[in-house]
């Protein structure tokens, strides 16, 4: 199996593996004539066993390539162009050649059975095409994401224990300083979540910034904010102020403080750590390509 084109398979796959171990964002479904990815539903909150009814998708293609159609890059599974869940052609701008090869590389790396959460960039690109092409929808998404700002973890600073306070200062303070300077706003930080109130001016400035994002960059922001549970961490990531690893560490301050205090249970957070880094890595790559 190989990647066709002037960009070699080793280079394309190397970019993927170097981009924060890209993976996450969705399970695979066969829709219409194409393949697509979408978020898996949240796990049930009770103890009732739930049968996994997600279809098993087996690899049916031998070769993955990148071609051109109608002035855009398209990803080819053998000769079949990749499509979104809504059946739209996955078209990537010619200037985004690296992104096209990264998406192709995700499909090249699939084994006999496609892994869940293993096509993060495909999922982001599909989300941008299917869900964020409409300006009205983008506005609604921005409003929903700004709700995270009102309870933003980066704005909540504990007085103790010392391990937690130190990690918050190390990871949150640079993000707050950057956001205040970049957008010319006052951002409140407090030790009391119930006292946290951001000014209308701050909210308006951040809304204006996010509203200016195109579909792909907004899709990246959406995934990053939801993964980090922080608007400011997600924004700093997609604006390339922090790396995916720095965003992951900032989003896991409380868990890491608990580990410092009580020690780490073997494999206790491995899946969470990997998933967060996969989502944030994909978001960083997509935003950099937007």
PyMOL commands that set and color helices and strands:
alter all, ss='L'
color gray80, all
select helices_A, chain A and resi 9-18+94-108+120-131+135-150+153-155+162-183+193-195+200-211+215-228+231-238+244-251+253-262+270-289
alter helices_A, ss='H'
color red, helices_A
select strands_A, chain A and resi 3-4+27-31+34-38+64-69+72-77+80-81+91-93
alter strands_A, ss='S'
color yellow, strands_A
deselect
rebuild
show_as cartoon
